[in-house]
Amino acid sequence: MERVCNVALIGQQFMGRAHSNAYLKVAKFFDVPLTPVLHTVAARDQEGVERFAQRWGWQQATTRWREIADNDAINLVDVCTPNDVHAEQSIAMLEAGKHVACEKPLADTLEHARAMKAAAAKAKGKTFVWFNYRRCPAVALAYQLVREGRIGRLYHVRASYLQSWGGPDTPLVWRFEKKRAGSGAHGDLNAHIIDLARFLTGDQITEVTGGIAETFIKERVKPGSKSGERGRSDVDDCVVFLARFKQGAVASFEATRLATGHQNANYIELNGSAGALRWNFEDMNLLWFYDNQEDARTAGWRRIMCTSGGHHPYADAWWPDAHIIGYEHGFVNMTADILRVLGGQQPLLPLPDFADAYETQRVLEAALLAAKHRSAVKMSEVK
Ligand SMILES: NC(=O)c1ccc[n+]([C@@H]2O[C@H](COP(=O)([O-])OP(=O)(O)OC[C@H]3O[C@@H](n4cnc5c(N)ncnc54)[C@H](O)[C@@H]3O)[C@@H](O)[C@H]2O)c1
């Protein structure tokens, strides 16, 4: 008999679409031990959530997300809401015995993140956090190459996540409100590259040695306001910080929504004694590898198209070599691993849970403290 996983989704816009697509596609492309069923979707606007349910094939739609906790049929709850409600919703679902997959950053504040970690530690259900970029095949290959010693001793991590949509004409959506988002580009974008750096290196940050958090645009038009009423944009537009890893590497991180000329340049580079790796999401199928063992006459950056079934992670599930994949496939790949874990199997690569994402949240906090106090912050000071 087919084993199923009844899923409930909270939030139905950007991530709601990306995740719905993943649940619809995953069992078509992967042999997963459980087939997801799109059971219930919850969001705030009745008409919108009903339309969404119909379009994407969710069986039920509601504006009362708490009903999901009482529904014994639901196995996995997927939290795709603004950051300030991640804790309340995830904890309620964990207490009801559900598995929870929550969007990143884990929470708006470190305090909320800590409560989520504690709830996860007590819960029967498993937790996952949607750091989806881990599951781009090129990133997954980088993870494997690092573990095979192909870059040797690590000296540098250089990570930046550059976007440009946050100019003065962008309205005051929740992402610019501290009480809803917690932080701006920092929690949104630095969260991803801190996770990538921790994931790829397998190492932990021990100190943030300095940081700058800047809000360039302090007021924005309220969404939907005909009279042009303005409100305070009180999150960072950019955060830049420097850090040290336990095993000695030094790192730089930069996240901004005002990097004119860049749309979604999620970039990471590792430089080691034996080689180097670099990846940019805007060319997500490519991994660049520099083999420092090569003959100096022919050494150079190697462009690896990470689409070869049988060789590259997740590539088997998709298309013939160099028939490239895109943004949404990272979510499908991650959903396959979540279903493997829930079905009692191993994921292809480690999945971030609440405890893991809490460590990323601590680094976010340390960077903000370093910027605020203009001083170094040891991670041991950030609990
Ligand atoms: N993994 C990624 O790459 C990625 C990309 C974008 C966003 N995100 C994260 O996903 C989350 C959602 O972001 P988004 O871009 O989808 O936002 P969005 O604004 O597009 O959608 C938010 C949804 O949440 C619903 N919602 C808001 N408050 C609610 C509440 N109290 N109860 C129930 N529903 C509520 C809204 O109705 C809407 O459907 C955020 O945490 C964000 O950081 C992650």
Ligand as a Chemical Component Dictionary entry (heavy atoms), coordinates in Angstrom:
data_LIG
# 
_chem_comp.id                   LIG 
_chem_comp.type                 NON-POLYMER 
_chem_comp.pdbx_formal_charge   0 
_chem_comp.three_letter_code    LIG 
# 
loop_
_chem_comp_atom.comp_id 
_chem_comp_atom.atom_id 
_chem_comp_atom.alt_atom_id 
_chem_comp_atom.type_symbol 
_chem_comp_atom.charge 
_chem_comp_atom.model_Cartn_x 
_chem_comp_atom.model_Cartn_y 
_chem_comp_atom.model_Cartn_z 
_chem_comp_atom.pdbx_ordinal 
LIG N1  N1  N 0  14.146 29.762 1.447  1  
LIG C1  C1  C 0  14.119 30.858 0.736  2  
LIG O1  O1  O 0  14.910 31.050 -0.163 3  
LIG C2  C2  C 0  13.104 31.915 1.043  4  
LIG C3  C3  C 0  12.726 32.850 0.062  5  
LIG C4  C4  C 0  11.722 33.785 0.383  6  
LIG C5  C5  C 0  11.186 33.806 1.654  7  
LIG N2  N2  N 1  11.621 32.905 2.587  8  
LIG C6  C6  C 0  11.041 32.916 3.947  9  
LIG O2  O2  O 0  9.718  32.388 3.878  10 
LIG C7  C7  C 0  8.879  33.039 4.819  11 
LIG C8  C8  C 0  7.677  33.618 4.080  12 
LIG O3  O3  O 0  8.149  34.523 3.118  13 
LIG P1  P1  P 0  7.340  34.793 1.757  14 
LIG O4  O4  O 0  8.302  35.456 0.844  15 
LIG O5  O5  O -1 6.653  33.574 1.303  16 
LIG O6  O6  O 0  6.292  35.859 2.315  17 
LIG P2  P2  P 0  4.977  36.361 1.607  18 
LIG O7  O7  O 0  4.726  37.709 2.147  19 
LIG O8  O8  O 0  5.081  36.164 0.126  20 
LIG O9  O9  O 0  3.860  35.335 2.168  21 
LIG C9  C9  C 0  3.542  35.279 3.517  22 
LIG C10 C10 C 0  2.285  34.423 3.706  23 
LIG O10 O10 O 0  2.055  34.280 5.114  24 
LIG C11 C11 C 0  0.676  34.544 5.383  25 
LIG N3  N3  N 0  0.609  35.042 6.773  26 
LIG C12 C12 C 0  1.142  36.179 7.248  27 
LIG N4  N4  N 0  0.927  36.271 8.573  28 
LIG C13 C13 C 0  0.234  35.159 8.918  29 
LIG C14 C14 C 0  -0.285 34.668 10.123 30 
LIG N5  N5  N 0  -0.150 35.346 11.259 31 
LIG N6  N6  N 0  -0.948 33.482 10.105 32 
LIG C15 C15 C 0  -1.114 32.795 8.966  33 
LIG N7  N7  N 0  -0.617 33.202 7.778  34 
LIG C16 C16 C 0  0.025  34.363 7.762  35 
LIG C17 C17 C 0  0.259  35.553 4.364  36 
LIG O11 O11 O 0  -1.169 35.491 4.216  37 
LIG C18 C18 C 0  1.021  35.018 3.131  38 
LIG O12 O12 O 0  0.258  34.003 2.521  39 
LIG C19 C19 C 0  9.751  34.074 5.513  40 
LIG O13 O13 O 0  10.228 33.545 6.723  41 
LIG C20 C20 C 0  10.915 34.287 4.559  42 
LIG O14 O14 O 0  12.111 34.681 5.193  43 
LIG C21 C21 C 0  12.551 31.988 2.299  44 
# 
loop_
_chem_comp_bond.comp_id 
_chem_comp_bond.atom_id_1 
_chem_comp_bond.atom_id_2 
_chem_comp_bond.value_order 
_chem_comp_bond.pdbx_ordinal 
LIG N1  C1  SING 1  
LIG C1  O1  DOUB 2  
LIG C1  C2  SING 3  
LIG C2  C3  SING 4  
LIG C2  C21 DOUB 5  
LIG C3  C4  DOUB 6  
LIG C4  C5  SING 7  
LIG C5  N2  DOUB 8  
LIG N2  C6  SING 9  
LIG N2  C21 SING 10 
LIG C6  O2  SING 11 
LIG C6  C20 SING 12 
LIG O2  C7  SING 13 
LIG C7  C8  SING 14 
LIG C7  C19 SING 15 
LIG C8  O3  SING 16 
LIG O3  P1  SING 17 
LIG P1  O4  DOUB 18 
LIG P1  O5  SING 19 
LIG P1  O6  SING 20 
LIG O6  P2  SING 21 
LIG P2  O7  DOUB 22 
LIG P2  O8  SING 23 
LIG P2  O9  SING 24 
LIG O9  C9  SING 25 
LIG C9  C10 SING 26 
LIG C10 O10 SING 27 
LIG C10 C18 SING 28 
LIG O10 C11 SING 29 
LIG C11 N3  SING 30 
LIG C11 C17 SING 31 
LIG N3  C12 SING 32 
LIG N3  C16 SING 33 
LIG C12 N4  DOUB 34 
LIG N4  C13 SING 35 
LIG C13 C14 SING 36 
LIG C13 C16 DOUB 37 
LIG C14 N5  SING 38 
LIG C14 N6  DOUB 39 
LIG N6  C15 SING 40 
LIG C15 N7  DOUB 41 
LIG N7  C16 SING 42 
LIG C17 O11 SING 43 
LIG C17 C18 SING 44 
LIG C18 O12 SING 45 
LIG C19 O13 SING 46 
LIG C19 C20 SING 47 
LIG C20 O14 SING 48 
# 
